[in-house]
Amino acid sequence: MGLDLGVFEIRAHAPHERVLARRQMPGAQWFPGTRLNYAGRLLGRDEDRDRTAVVARSQTRPPIELTFGELREQVPRARAGLESANASGRERLGAAKFGN
């Protein structure tokens, strides 16, 4: 249980200490102590399991469409690949969402 940012459906994995720690602008500090799991957010909610999560088109490969459920099933393989490449957990990975 943690902060539920309501309309945005964002769930925090560690509770916040207070809402606004520092008012100074620029540099206001909101929800100090809160931890968000961006990767977990990309995997959708349980009720999204059968919804389309990824639509990929390529000039060299057939089209790919994955549901959130299928994407979740691929996470352990991706993790194993990163671990075999000696990823330390300090690396940052990027993601983008285009369209709906």
KOLTOR-163264 format. One record per residue (C-alpha): residue in one letter; residue number from 1; x, y, z; chain. Coordinates in Angstrom, 3 decimals. Layout:
BEGIN
[r A NUM [X Y Z] A]
...
END
This chain:
BEGIN
[r M 1 [0.000 0.000 0.000] A]
[r G 2 [1.276 3.459 -0.725] A]
[r L 3 [0.437 6.699 -2.373] A]
[r D 4 [-2.320 6.390 -4.959] A]
[r L 5 [-2.159 9.316 -7.317] A]
[r G 6 [-5.776 8.615 -8.247] A]
[r V 7 [-6.744 9.729 -11.692] A]
[r F 8 [-3.271 8.867 -13.018] A]
[r E 9 [-3.449 5.306 -11.631] A]
[r I 10 [0.098 5.618 -10.318] A]
[r R 11 [0.911 3.446 -7.322] A]
[r A 12 [3.919 4.184 -5.176] A]
[r H 13 [5.962 1.286 -3.809] A]
[r A 14 [7.248 3.241 -0.809] A]
[r P 15 [5.192 5.789 1.127] A]
[r H 16 [5.840 9.504 0.970] A]
[r E 17 [6.967 11.448 4.012] A]
[r R 18 [4.913 14.528 3.112] A]
[r V 19 [3.351 16.037 0.006] A]
[r L 20 [5.535 19.116 -0.427] A]
[r A 21 [8.931 19.195 1.276] A]
[r R 22 [10.356 22.264 -0.396] A]
[r R 23 [8.377 25.146 -1.919] A]
[r Q 24 [11.300 26.984 -3.483] A]
[r M 25 [10.979 27.416 -7.239] A]
[r P 26 [12.724 26.126 -9.147] A]
[r G 27 [13.509 23.062 -7.089] A]
[r A 28 [10.214 22.285 -5.366] A]
[r Q 29 [10.343 18.796 -3.886] A]
[r W 30 [7.127 16.805 -4.073] A]
[r F 31 [6.389 13.530 -2.258] A]
[r P 32 [9.877 12.927 -0.788] A]
[r G 33 [10.574 9.287 0.004] A]
[r T 34 [8.152 7.968 -2.607] A]
[r R 35 [9.468 5.206 -4.863] A]
[r L 36 [7.869 4.484 -8.205] A]
[r N 37 [8.411 1.385 -10.322] A]
[r Y 38 [8.414 2.606 -13.915] A]
[r A 39 [9.012 -0.856 -15.354] A]
[r G 40 [6.102 -2.261 -13.395] A]
[r R 41 [3.889 0.505 -14.737] A]
[r L 42 [4.747 -0.490 -18.301] A]
[r L 43 [3.504 -4.026 -17.669] A]
[r G 44 [-0.055 -2.866 -17.055] A]
[r R 45 [-2.559 -3.825 -14.409] A]
[r D 46 [-3.955 -7.322 -13.882] A]
[r E 47 [-7.130 -6.358 -15.731] A]
[r D 48 [-5.001 -5.291 -18.747] A]
[r R 49 [-3.661 -8.826 -19.327] A]
[r D 50 [-5.510 -9.300 -22.641] A]
[r R 51 [-5.142 -5.738 -23.943] A]
[r T 52 [-2.569 -4.858 -26.604] A]
[r A 53 [0.622 -3.470 -25.066] A]
[r V 54 [3.077 -3.462 -27.986] A]
[r V 55 [2.543 -2.964 -31.698] A]
[r A 56 [5.769 -3.209 -33.695] A]
[r R 57 [6.241 -2.808 -37.409] A]
[r S 58 [9.475 -3.326 -39.309] A]
[r Q 59 [10.649 -3.319 -42.896] A]
[r T 60 [12.671 -6.484 -42.273] A]
[r R 61 [10.458 -8.551 -39.940] A]
[r P 62 [6.801 -9.535 -39.733] A]
[r P 63 [4.551 -7.310 -37.578] A]
[r I 64 [4.452 -8.065 -33.858] A]
[r E 65 [1.633 -7.430 -31.405] A]
[r L 66 [1.928 -8.400 -27.748] A]
[r T 67 [-0.649 -8.255 -24.994] A]
[r F 68 [0.299 -7.096 -21.506] A]
[r G 69 [0.109 -10.755 -20.449] A]
[r E 70 [2.547 -11.831 -23.155] A]
[r L 71 [4.836 -8.930 -22.298] A]
[r R 72 [4.859 -9.973 -18.641] A]
[r E 73 [5.801 -13.505 -19.659] A]
[r Q 74 [8.859 -12.169 -21.508] A]
[r V 75 [10.205 -10.182 -18.534] A]
[r P 76 [12.115 -13.120 -16.967] A]
[r R 77 [13.895 -13.759 -20.289] A]
[r A 78 [14.847 -10.097 -20.609] A]
[r R 79 [16.110 -10.080 -17.027] A]
[r A 80 [18.212 -13.185 -17.649] A]
[r G 81 [19.705 -11.516 -20.740] A]
[r L 82 [20.614 -8.385 -18.788] A]
[r E 83 [22.138 -10.462 -15.997] A]
[r S 84 [24.198 -12.473 -18.484] A]
[r A 85 [25.468 -9.154 -19.887] A]
[r N 86 [26.606 -8.250 -16.334] A]
[r A 87 [24.106 -5.412 -15.913] A]
[r S 88 [24.610 -4.159 -12.372] A]
[r G 89 [21.189 -2.685 -11.779] A]
[r R 90 [22.619 0.823 -11.907] A]
[r E 91 [22.098 1.177 -15.633] A]
[r R 92 [19.157 3.188 -16.868] A]
[r L 93 [16.945 1.933 -19.639] A]
[r G 94 [14.688 4.155 -21.689] A]
[r A 95 [11.196 3.614 -23.003] A]
[r A 96 [8.786 5.564 -25.126] A]
[r K 97 [5.070 5.429 -25.782] A]
[r F 98 [3.683 6.821 -28.988] A]
[r G 99 [0.015 6.949 -29.900] A]
[r N 100 [-2.742 5.418 -27.813] A]
END
